Amino acid sequence: MKLSIITDEITQDIGAAIRFAKAYHLQGLELRTVDNHPLEDLSEQRLKQIYEEIRQADLEVSNIAGSFYKCAYEQRSTELDKLKRLIEAAHILGCSTIRGFAFFQEASLCAEQIQEAFVIPLTILEKEGMKLLLEADPSVFTTNHRQLRQLLDFIHSPQLGAIYDPGNDIYDPEGECPYPQGWEAIAPYAAHIHIKDAVIGPAGPECVRIGSGLVDYAGICQALRDYGYAGYLSLETHYRKGQVISEELMRLPGGTEFSEGGLEAAAESMEMLQRLLAAHL
């Protein structure tokens, strides 16, 4: 297994993210927003500069943390340009995976509509040699990993995979247990893993330092070892010391406001994650 961090959890400065990665002996960086812009809005020249800085640091881009189809179903046609720009960015950055979602929750939305919405994107992805990794999220159609597995089985495309995010299960309205239920549901599709932890506080779920919440990371580490998972664990804490990220930023994270206060919190979580891995792998 390899380690990375979603860079805007700590900074909008790619140089600072690289220094964090080197300090904690990471192998990669996952990119969502840089210079206070989503990746798909950066120029080709800037993307090439970012790639060169990452390459010179002997790191790689572990995943493009895009927001494709994290929108209302009615907005699906406008998302195709975003996907194309994300693919262009991925090519420049030497990465073959992009994160995606399955639309914000709507009472009338069904799997058949989502399958139809993916027909053109899957054709584009196949042509470009890219894979879209869908993530379960409490705000979208697939609120947990069981639902995501059902959707992936239904669409049945080699261009689709999954991101396992056990911390998101603490926010799941259906109350899926991150491990073993969440992992066992999505394991056959899991190509990338996001690491966060959370508790249920007086106001609802709240992200905390890795290892201090409700996610059984000891069990997950052992399960990953037994399964032979060789991909990335990418830190996405959504945890800030002494403050809570707003609901809107949790729904659509990114930018300077989101990054503020993340460095110290991420350092704590990365240290704990590395201790857990050392103890259970």
NORGIZI-V603820 format. One record per residue. RES is the residue in three letters. PHI is phi as a letter, one per 30 degrees, with the letter a starting at -180 (none if undefined). Layout:
res=RES phi=PHI
res=RES phi=PHI
This chain:
res=MET phi=none
res=LYS phi=b
res=LEU phi=c
res=SER phi=b
res=ILE phi=b
res=ILE phi=d
res=THR phi=d
res=ASP phi=d
res=GLU phi=d
res=ILE phi=b
res=THR phi=a
res=GLN phi=c
res=ASP phi=c
res=ILE phi=d
res=GLY phi=d
res=ALA phi=d
res=ALA phi=d
res=ILE phi=d
res=ARG phi=d
res=PHE phi=d
res=ALA phi=d
res=LYS phi=d
res=ALA phi=d
res=TYR phi=c
res=HIS phi=h
res=LEU phi=d
res=GLN phi=c
res=GLY phi=a
res=LEU phi=b
res=GLU phi=c
res=LEU phi=c
res=ARG phi=b
res=THR phi=b
res=VAL phi=b
res=ASP phi=h
res=ASN phi=i
res=HIS phi=b
res=PRO phi=d
res=LEU phi=e
res=GLU phi=d
res=ASP phi=c
res=LEU phi=d
res=SER phi=d
res=GLU phi=e
res=GLN phi=d
res=ARG phi=d
res=LEU phi=d
res=LYS phi=d
res=GLN phi=d
res=ILE phi=d
res=TYR phi=d
res=GLU phi=d
res=GLU phi=d
res=ILE phi=d
res=ARG phi=d
res=GLN phi=d
res=ALA phi=d
res=ASP phi=h
res=LEU phi=c
res=GLU phi=b
res=VAL phi=d
res=SER phi=d
res=ASN phi=a
res=ILE phi=c
res=ALA phi=d
res=GLY phi=d
res=SER phi=c
res=PHE phi=e
res=TYR phi=i
res=LYS phi=c
res=CYS phi=a
res=ALA phi=d
res=TYR phi=e
res=GLU phi=d
res=GLN phi=c
res=ARG phi=e
res=SER phi=d
res=THR phi=d
res=GLU phi=d
res=LEU phi=d
res=ASP phi=d
res=LYS phi=d
res=LEU phi=e
res=LYS phi=d
res=ARG phi=d
res=LEU phi=d
res=ILE phi=d
res=GLU phi=d
res=ALA phi=d
res=ALA phi=d
res=HIS phi=e
res=ILE phi=d
res=LEU phi=d
res=GLY phi=i
res=CYS phi=b
res=SER phi=c
res=THR phi=b
res=ILE phi=b
res=ARG phi=d
res=GLY phi=b
res=PHE phi=b
res=ALA phi=b
res=PHE phi=i
res=PHE phi=d
res=GLN phi=d
res=GLU phi=b
res=ALA phi=e
res=SER phi=c
res=LEU phi=d
res=CYS phi=b
res=ALA phi=d
res=GLU phi=d
res=GLN phi=d
res=ILE phi=d
res=GLN phi=e
res=GLU phi=d
res=ALA phi=d
res=PHE phi=c
res=VAL phi=e
res=ILE phi=d
res=PRO phi=e
res=LEU phi=d
res=THR phi=d
res=ILE phi=d
res=LEU phi=d
res=GLU phi=d
res=LYS phi=d
res=GLU phi=c
res=GLY phi=i
res=MET phi=c
res=LYS phi=b
res=LEU phi=c
res=LEU phi=c
res=LEU phi=d
res=GLU phi=b
res=ALA phi=d
res=ASP phi=a
res=PRO phi=d
res=SER phi=c
res=VAL phi=c
res=PHE phi=e
res=THR phi=c
res=THR phi=d
res=ASN phi=b
res=HIS phi=d
res=ARG phi=d
res=GLN phi=d
res=LEU phi=d
res=ARG phi=e
res=GLN phi=d
res=LEU phi=d
res=LEU phi=d
res=ASP phi=d
res=PHE phi=d
res=ILE phi=d
res=HIS phi=h
res=SER phi=b
res=PRO phi=d
res=GLN phi=d
res=LEU phi=c
res=GLY phi=b
res=ALA phi=b
res=ILE phi=c
res=TYR phi=d
res=ASP phi=b
res=PRO phi=d
res=GLY phi=d
res=ASN phi=d
res=ASP phi=d
res=ILE phi=d
res=TYR phi=c
res=ASP phi=d
res=PRO phi=d
res=GLU phi=d
res=GLY phi=i
res=GLU phi=d
res=CYS phi=d
res=PRO phi=e
res=TYR phi=b
res=PRO phi=d
res=GLN phi=e
res=GLY phi=d
res=TRP phi=d
res=GLU phi=d
res=ALA phi=d
res=ILE phi=c
res=ALA phi=e
res=PRO phi=d
res=TYR phi=c
res=ALA phi=d
res=ALA phi=c
res=HIS phi=a
res=ILE phi=b
res=HIS phi=c
res=ILE phi=c
res=LYS phi=b
res=ASP phi=b
res=ALA phi=a
res=VAL phi=b
res=ILE phi=c
res=GLY phi=c
res=PRO phi=e
res=ALA phi=c
res=GLY phi=j
res=PRO phi=d
res=GLU phi=b
res=CYS phi=d
res=VAL phi=b
res=ARG phi=e
res=ILE phi=e
res=GLY phi=j
res=SER phi=c
res=GLY phi=c
res=LEU phi=c
res=VAL phi=d
res=ASP phi=d
res=TYR phi=d
res=ALA phi=d
res=GLY phi=d
res=ILE phi=d
res=CYS phi=e
res=GLN phi=d
res=ALA phi=d
res=LEU phi=d
res=ARG phi=d
res=ASP phi=d
res=TYR phi=d
res=GLY phi=i
res=TYR phi=d
res=ALA phi=b
res=GLY phi=d
res=TYR phi=c
res=LEU phi=c
res=SER phi=c
res=LEU phi=d
res=GLU phi=b
res=THR phi=d
res=HIS phi=h
res=TYR phi=c
res=ARG phi=b
res=LYS phi=d
res=GLY phi=i
res=GLN phi=a
res=VAL phi=b
res=ILE phi=d
res=SER phi=d
res=GLU phi=e
res=GLU phi=d
res=LEU phi=d
res=MET phi=d
res=ARG phi=d
res=LEU phi=b
res=PRO phi=d
res=GLY phi=k
res=GLY phi=i
res=THR phi=e
res=GLU phi=e
res=PHE phi=d
res=SER phi=d
res=GLU phi=e
res=GLY phi=i
res=GLY phi=d
res=LEU phi=d
res=GLU phi=d
res=ALA phi=d
res=ALA phi=d
res=ALA phi=d
res=GLU phi=e
res=SER phi=d
res=MET phi=d
res=GLU phi=d
res=MET phi=d
res=LEU phi=e
res=GLN phi=d
res=ARG phi=d
res=LEU phi=d
res=LEU phi=d
res=ALA phi=d
res=ALA phi=d
res=HIS phi=b
res=LEU phi=c
